[in-house]
């Protein structure tokens, strides 16, 4: 989740909303209604799954966490609350799983 809770927080979680296993980070005004902002997500699978999220142009993530590996990550989902217009552009570099 990027810019959830009325654009005040972001989260990484390994189950549906309301689950106990999540990282919650304060990120006030991380999204903009007038400016397209880019983010990157890195997923590293090994004995555990490490997920990092950062802003485009910055090497340092603004949130990262590790989860026990229950299964491989096969899909990503994008969603928004109703009555909002959203735009996503997804770039999966060549050689990466799709």
DSSP file (Angstrom, degrees, kcal/mol; ACC not computed):
  #  RESIDUE AA STRUCTURE BP1 BP2  ACC     N-H-->O    O-->H-N    N-H-->O    O-->H-N    TCO  KAPPA ALPHA  PHI   PSI    X-CA   Y-CA   Z-CA
    1    1 A X              0   0    0      0, 0.0    10,-2.4     0, 0.0     2,-0.5   0.000 360.0 360.0 360.0 125.2    0.0    0.0    0.0
    2    2 A X        +     0   0    0      8,-0.2     8,-0.2     1,-0.1     5,-0.1  -0.983 360.0   0.5-119.1 121.4    1.4    3.4   -1.0
    3    3 A X  S  > S+     0   0    0     -2,-0.5     4,-1.2     6,-0.2     7,-0.2   0.792  89.8 153.6  76.4  29.5   -0.4    6.5    0.3
    4    4 A X  H  >> +A    9   0A   0      5,-1.7     4,-2.1     2,-0.2     5,-2.0  -0.152  45.3  49.7 -77.7 180.0   -3.1    4.7    2.2
    5    5 A X  H  45S-     0   0    0      1,-0.2     3,-0.2     2,-0.2    -1,-0.2   0.934 143.3 -43.4  54.3  51.3   -5.0    6.0    5.1
    6    6 A X  H  45S-     0   0    0      1,-0.2    -1,-0.2    -3,-0.1    -2,-0.2   0.878 110.9 -56.3  59.9  42.1   -5.8    9.3    3.3
    7    7 A X  H  <5S+     0   0    0     -4,-1.2    22,-2.7     2,-0.2    23,-0.4   0.839 119.1 105.1  63.4  37.2   -2.3    9.6    2.0
    8    8 A X  T  <5S+     0   0    0     -4,-2.1    19,-2.1    20,-0.2     2,-0.3   0.606  76.0  27.3-116.8 -20.4   -0.7    9.4    5.5
    9    9 A X  E   < -AB   4  26A   0     -5,-2.0    -5,-1.7    17,-0.3     2,-0.3  -0.952  54.3-156.3-143.5 159.7    0.8    5.9    5.6
   10   10 A X  E     - B   0  25A   0     15,-2.8    15,-3.0    -2,-0.3     2,-0.3  -0.915  16.6-167.0-130.5 160.7    2.2    3.1    3.5
   11   11 A X  E     - B   0  24A   0    -10,-2.4     2,-0.4    -2,-0.3    13,-0.2  -0.992  21.5-154.6-148.9 152.6    2.4   -0.6    4.3
   12   12 A X  E     + B   0  23A   0     11,-1.9    11,-2.9    -2,-0.3     2,-0.3  -1.000  32.6 165.3-121.7 127.4    3.9   -3.9    3.2
   13   13 A X  E     - B   0  22A   0     -2,-0.4     9,-0.2     9,-0.2     4,-0.1  -0.973  39.3-145.4-142.8 157.5    1.8   -6.9    4.2
   14   14 A X  S    S+     0   0    0      7,-1.5     2,-0.3    -2,-0.3     8,-0.1   0.210  83.5  32.5-109.5  15.8    1.6  -10.6    3.4
   15   15 A X  S    S-     0   0    0      6,-0.2     4,-0.2     1,-0.1     3,-0.1  -0.927  99.1 -57.3-154.1-180.0   -2.1  -11.0    3.8
   16   16 A X  S >  S-     0   0    0     -2,-0.3     3,-1.8     1,-0.2    -1,-0.1  -0.014  75.2 -66.2 -60.3 165.8   -5.4   -9.1    3.3
   17   17 A X  T 3  S+     0   0    0      1,-0.3    -1,-0.2    -4,-0.1     3,-0.1  -0.208 123.6  33.9 -51.2 138.4   -6.1   -5.8    5.0
   18   18 A X  T 3  S+     0   0    0      1,-0.3    -1,-0.3    -3,-0.1    -2,-0.1   0.360  84.9 139.9  93.1  -5.0   -6.5   -6.2    8.7
   19   19 A X    <   -     0   0    0     -3,-1.8    -1,-0.3    -4,-0.2    -4,-0.1  -0.323  56.1-131.5 -70.1 156.4   -3.9   -8.9    9.0
   20   20 A X  S    S+     0   0    0      1,-0.2     2,-1.2    -3,-0.1    -1,-0.1   0.741  89.1  76.4 -80.9 -23.6   -1.5   -8.9   11.9
   21   21 A X  S    S+     0   0    0      2,-0.0    -7,-1.5    46,-0.0     2,-0.3  -0.669  70.0 112.7 -97.6  85.8    1.7   -9.4    9.8
   22   22 A X  E     -B   13   0A   0     -2,-1.2     2,-0.5    -9,-0.2    -9,-0.2  -0.993  59.5-129.5-149.6 154.7    2.5   -6.0    8.2
   23   23 A X  E     -B   12   0A   0    -11,-2.9   -11,-1.9    -2,-0.3     2,-0.5  -0.932  26.7-164.5-100.9 125.9    5.0   -3.1    8.3
   24   24 A X  E     -B   11   0A   0     -2,-0.5     2,-0.4   -13,-0.2   -13,-0.2  -0.960   8.1-177.0-116.1 128.6    3.2    0.2    8.6
   25   25 A X  E     -B   10   0A   0    -15,-3.0   -15,-2.8    -2,-0.5     2,-0.5  -0.982  29.1-120.0-130.6 133.2    5.2    3.4    7.8
   26   26 A X  E     +B    9   0A   0     -2,-0.4   -17,-0.3   -17,-0.2   -18,-0.0  -0.601  39.4 162.1 -70.8 122.5    4.2    7.1    8.1
   27   27 A X    >   -     0   0    0    -19,-2.1     3,-1.4    -2,-0.5   -18,-0.2  -0.486  19.9-164.2-139.6  64.2    4.4    8.6    4.6
   28   28 A X  T 3  S-     0   0    0    -20,-0.3   -20,-0.2     1,-0.3   -21,-0.1  -0.265  72.9  -4.9 -59.9 133.7    2.4   11.9    4.7
   29   29 A X  T 3  S+     0   0    0    -22,-2.7    -1,-0.3   -23,-0.2   -21,-0.1   0.787  80.6 146.6  56.4  34.3    1.6   13.3    1.2
   30   30 A X    <   +     0   0    0     -3,-1.4     2,-0.3   -23,-0.4    -2,-0.1   0.800  63.5  54.9 -69.5 -27.3    3.7   10.6   -0.6
   31   31 A X  S    S-     0   0    0    -24,-0.1     2,-0.4   -28,-0.0     5,-0.1  -0.708  75.6-150.7-102.4 158.8    1.1   10.8   -3.5
   32   32 A X        -     0   0    0      3,-0.5     5,-0.2    -2,-0.3    -2,-0.0  -0.986  16.4-148.8-130.6 138.9    0.1   13.9   -5.4
   33   33 A X  S    S+     0   0    0     -2,-0.4    -1,-0.1     1,-0.2     3,-0.1   0.626 103.5  32.7 -76.9 -11.6   -3.2   14.7   -7.1
   34   34 A X  S    S+     0   0    0      1,-0.2     2,-0.4     2,-0.0    -1,-0.2   0.569 111.5  60.8-119.6 -13.9   -1.4   16.8   -9.7
   35   35 A X  S    S-     0   0    0      2,-0.0     2,-0.6     0, 0.0    -3,-0.5  -0.967  74.0-129.6-124.5 130.2    2.1   15.2  -10.2
   36   36 A X        -     0   0    0     -2,-0.4     2,-0.4    -5,-0.1    -3,-0.1  -0.674  31.3-164.3 -75.2 120.6    2.8   11.6  -11.5
   37   37 A X        -     0   0    0     -2,-0.6     2,-0.3    -5,-0.2    -5,-0.0  -0.909   6.2-143.7-113.5 136.8    5.2   10.1   -9.0
   38   38 A X        +     0   0    0     -2,-0.4    18,-2.4    18,-0.1     2,-0.3  -0.736  17.7 179.7-101.8 146.2    7.3    7.0   -9.6
   39   39 A X  E     -C   55   0B   0     -2,-0.3     2,-0.4    16,-0.3    16,-0.2  -0.927  15.6-141.8-135.4 159.6    8.2    4.3   -7.1
   40   40 A X  E     -C   54   0B   0     14,-2.6    14,-2.3    -2,-0.3     2,-0.4  -0.948   6.5-160.7-123.2 150.0   10.1    1.0   -7.3
   41   41 A X  E     -C   53   0B   0     -2,-0.4     2,-0.5    12,-0.2    12,-0.2  -0.998   6.1-166.8-128.2 127.1    9.4   -2.3   -5.7
   42   42 A X  E     -C   52   0B   0     10,-2.7    10,-2.5    -2,-0.4     2,-0.5  -0.964   1.8-170.6-117.4 130.7   12.2   -4.9   -5.2
   43   43 A X  E     -C   51   0B   0     -2,-0.5     2,-0.5     8,-0.2     8,-0.2  -0.982   1.0-173.1-121.1 122.6   11.4   -8.5   -4.2
   44   44 A X  E     -C   50   0B   0      6,-2.7     6,-2.7    -2,-0.5     2,-0.4  -0.964   8.4-160.2-118.6 117.5   14.2  -10.8   -3.3
   45   45 A X  E     +C   49   0B   0     -2,-0.5     4,-0.2     4,-0.2     2,-0.2  -0.829  36.0 116.5-101.2 134.5   13.3  -14.5   -2.8
   46   46 A X  S    S-     0   0    0      2,-2.2    -1,-0.0    -2,-0.4     3,-0.0  -0.512  91.4 -31.2-153.6-134.4   15.5  -16.8   -0.8
   47   47 A X  S    S+     0   0    0     -2,-0.2    22,-0.9    21,-0.0     2,-0.3   0.815 141.0  21.3 -65.3 -28.3   14.9  -18.7    2.4
   48   48 A X  E    S- D   0  68B   0     20,-0.2    -2,-2.2    -4,-0.1     2,-0.6  -0.779  89.1-113.0-125.5 172.6   12.8  -15.6    3.2
   49   49 A X  E     -CD  45  67B   0     18,-2.7    18,-2.7    -2,-0.3     2,-0.5  -0.957  26.4-163.5-112.3 121.2   11.1  -13.0    1.0
   50   50 A X  E     -CD  44  66B   0     -6,-2.7    -6,-2.7    -2,-0.6     2,-0.5  -0.906   5.3-170.5-105.4 128.5   12.5   -9.4    1.3
   51   51 A X  E     -CD  43  65B   0     14,-2.7    14,-2.2    -2,-0.5     2,-0.4  -0.978   4.7-179.4-121.6 127.3   10.4   -6.6   -0.1
   52   52 A X  E     -CD  42  64B   0    -10,-2.5   -10,-2.7    -2,-0.5     2,-0.4  -0.954   6.8-166.0-124.4 144.9   11.7   -3.0   -0.4
   53   53 A X  E     +CD  41  63B   0     10,-2.7     9,-2.4    -2,-0.4    10,-1.5  -0.998  16.6 162.1-132.3 133.8    9.8    0.0   -1.7
   54   54 A X  E     -C   40   0B   0    -14,-2.3   -14,-2.6    -2,-0.4     2,-0.3  -0.906  38.5 -95.4-144.2 171.8   11.4    3.3   -2.7
   55   55 A X  E >   -C   39   0B   0      5,-0.5     3,-2.1    -2,-0.3   -16,-0.3  -0.671  52.5 -93.2 -88.9 144.5   10.9    6.5   -4.6
   56   56 A X  T 3  S+     0   0    0    -18,-2.4    -1,-0.1    -2,-0.3   -18,-0.1  -0.297 113.1  23.3 -55.4 135.7   12.2    6.8   -8.2
   57   57 A X  T 3  S+     0   0    0      1,-0.2     2,-0.5    -3,-0.0    -1,-0.3   0.344 103.6  99.1  88.1  -6.1   15.7    8.3   -8.3
   58   58 A X    <   -     0   0    0     -3,-2.1    -1,-0.2     1,-0.1    -4,-0.0  -0.957  54.4-163.3-115.6 129.7   16.5    7.2   -4.7
   59   59 A X  S    S+     0   0    0     -2,-0.5     2,-0.3    -3,-0.1    -1,-0.1   0.836  72.3  80.4 -76.8 -33.1   18.5    4.1   -4.0
   60   60 A X  S    S-     0   0    0      1,-0.1    -5,-0.5     2,-0.0     2,-0.1  -0.575  81.2-129.4 -78.5 132.3   17.5    3.9   -0.4
   61   61 A X        -     0   0    0     -2,-0.3    -7,-0.3    -7,-0.2     3,-0.1  -0.427   2.3-147.2 -75.2 154.5   14.0    2.4    0.3
   62   62 A X  S    S+     0   0    0     -9,-2.4     2,-0.3     1,-0.3    -8,-0.2   0.560  87.3  16.6 -97.0 -11.3   11.5    4.2    2.4
   63   63 A X  E     +D   53   0B   0    -10,-1.5   -10,-2.7   -52,-0.0    -1,-0.3  -0.944  67.5 162.6-156.4 143.2   10.2    0.9    3.7
   64   64 A X  E     +D   52   0B   0     -2,-0.3     2,-0.3   -12,-0.2   -12,-0.2  -0.984   3.9 165.6-156.2 146.6   11.4   -2.7    3.7
   65   65 A X  E     -D   51   0B   0    -14,-2.2   -14,-2.7    -2,-0.3     2,-0.4  -0.973  25.9-127.6-156.4 168.0   10.6   -5.9    5.5
   66   66 A X  E     -D   50   0B   0     -2,-0.3     2,-0.3   -16,-0.2   -16,-0.2  -0.969  19.5-167.2-124.3 138.5   11.2   -9.6    5.4
   67   67 A X  E     -D   49   0B   0    -18,-2.7   -18,-2.7    -2,-0.4     2,-0.1  -0.898  33.0 -99.8-120.5 152.2    8.6  -12.3    5.6
   68   68 A X  E     -D   48   0B   0     -2,-0.3     2,-0.9   -20,-0.2     3,-0.2  -0.470  48.5-107.6 -62.9 141.0    8.8  -16.1    6.1
   69   69 A X        +     0   0    0    -22,-0.9     3,-0.1     1,-0.2    -1,-0.1  -0.645  51.7 158.6 -80.7 108.0    8.6  -17.8    2.7
   70   70 A X  S    S-     0   0    0     -2,-0.9     2,-0.3     1,-0.4    -1,-0.2   0.759  71.7 -25.5 -92.7 -33.3    5.2  -19.5    2.6
   71   71 A X  S    S-     0   0    0     -3,-0.2    -1,-0.4     0, 0.0     2,-0.1  -0.956  79.7 -76.1-169.3 166.3    5.2  -19.7   -1.3
   72   72 A X        -     0   0    0     -2,-0.3     2,-0.6    -3,-0.1   -23,-0.0  -0.419  47.0-111.5 -72.9 152.3    6.6  -17.9   -4.3
   73   73 A X        +     0   0    0      1,-0.2    -1,-0.1    -2,-0.1     3,-0.1  -0.780  44.2 163.5 -85.9 121.4    5.2  -14.5   -5.3
   74   74 A X        +     0   0    0     -2,-0.6     2,-0.3     1,-0.2    -1,-0.2   0.656  55.9  29.0-111.1 -23.5    3.4  -15.0   -8.6
   75   75 A X        -     0   0    0      2,-0.0     2,-0.3     0, 0.0    -1,-0.2  -0.930  53.6-153.7-140.0 158.4    1.2  -11.9   -9.0
   76   76 A X        -     0   0    0     -2,-0.3     2,-0.4    -3,-0.1    -3,-0.0  -0.974  16.9-153.1-128.2 147.5    0.9   -8.3   -8.1
   77   77 A X        -     0   0    0     -2,-0.3     2,-0.4     2,-0.0    -2,-0.0  -0.928   5.1-161.4-123.7 147.8   -2.3   -6.4   -7.7
   78   78 A X        +     0   0    0     -2,-0.4     2,-0.3     2,-0.0    10,-0.1  -0.993  23.9 152.0-127.7 133.6   -3.2   -2.7   -8.2
   79   79 A X        -     0   0    0     -2,-0.4     2,-0.3     0, 0.0    -2,-0.0  -0.956  20.3-166.4-153.9 167.9   -6.3   -1.1   -6.8
   80   80 A X        -     0   0    0     -2,-0.3     3,-0.1     4,-0.1     6,-0.1  -0.972  36.9 -87.0-153.3 162.0   -7.8    2.1   -5.5
   81   81 A X    >   -     0   0    0     -2,-0.3     3,-0.9     1,-0.1     0, 0.0  -0.360  57.2 -92.6 -67.4 153.7  -10.9    3.3   -3.6
   82   82 A X  T 3  S+     0   0    0      1,-0.2    -1,-0.1    -2,-0.0     3,-0.1  -0.222 108.6  37.6 -64.5 160.5  -13.9    4.0   -5.7
   83   83 A X  T 3  S+     0   0    0      1,-0.2     2,-0.4    -3,-0.1    -1,-0.2   0.582  96.5 104.8  70.7  13.3  -14.5    7.6   -6.9
   84   84 A X    <   -     0   0    0     -3,-0.9     2,-0.5    -4,-0.0    -1,-0.2  -0.954  64.9-138.3-121.1 144.1  -10.8    8.1   -7.5
   85   85 A X        +     0   0    0     -2,-0.4     2,-0.3    -3,-0.1    -4,-0.1  -0.885  29.4 177.9 -99.2 129.4   -9.0    8.2  -10.8
   86   86 A X        -     0   0    0     -2,-0.5     2,-0.4    -6,-0.1    -6,-0.1  -0.931  16.9-159.8-131.3 153.6   -5.6    6.3  -10.7
   87   87 A X        -     0   0    0     -2,-0.3     2,-0.4     2,-0.0    -2,-0.0  -0.996   7.8-173.5-135.7 129.9   -3.0    5.6  -13.3
   88   88 A X        -     0   0    0     -2,-0.4     2,-0.5   -10,-0.1    -2,-0.0  -0.972   7.5-170.9-122.6 138.0   -0.3    2.8  -13.1
   89   89 A X        -     0   0    0     -2,-0.4     2,-0.5     2,-0.0    -2,-0.0  -0.989  13.9-163.1-124.6 119.8    2.5    2.2  -15.4
   90   90 A X        -     0   0    0     -2,-0.5     2,-0.5     2,-0.0    -2,-0.0  -0.897   8.2-174.1-112.0 128.9    4.3   -1.1  -14.7
   91   91 A X        -     0   0    0     -2,-0.5     2,-0.7     2,-0.0    -2,-0.0  -0.966   3.4-173.2-124.1 114.9    7.8   -1.8  -16.0
   92   92 A X        -     0   0    0     -2,-0.5     4,-0.1     4,-0.1     3,-0.1  -0.926  29.6-126.3-106.3 111.2    9.2   -5.3  -15.5
   93   93 A X    >   -     0   0    0     -2,-0.7     3,-1.7     1,-0.1    -2,-0.0  -0.159  34.3 -90.2 -57.0 148.7   12.9   -5.3  -16.7
   94   94 A X  T 3  S+     0   0    0      1,-0.3    -1,-0.1     0, 0.0     3,-0.1  -0.265 113.9  32.4 -57.4 143.7   13.9   -7.9  -19.2
   95   95 A X  T 3  S+     0   0    0      1,-0.4    -1,-0.3    -3,-0.1     2,-0.2   0.344  95.8 112.2  89.1  -6.9   15.1  -11.1  -17.7
   96   96 A X  S <  S-     0   0    0     -3,-1.7    -1,-0.4    -4,-0.1     2,-0.1  -0.639  78.5 -95.3 -95.4 156.6   12.8  -10.8  -14.7
   97   97 A X              0   0    0     -2,-0.2    -1,-0.1     1,-0.1    -4,-0.0  -0.406 360.0 360.0 -65.4 145.7    9.9  -13.0  -14.0
   98   98 A X              0   0    0     -2,-0.1    -1,-0.1    -3,-0.0   -24,-0.0   0.347 360.0 360.0-127.9 360.0    6.6  -11.7  -15.3
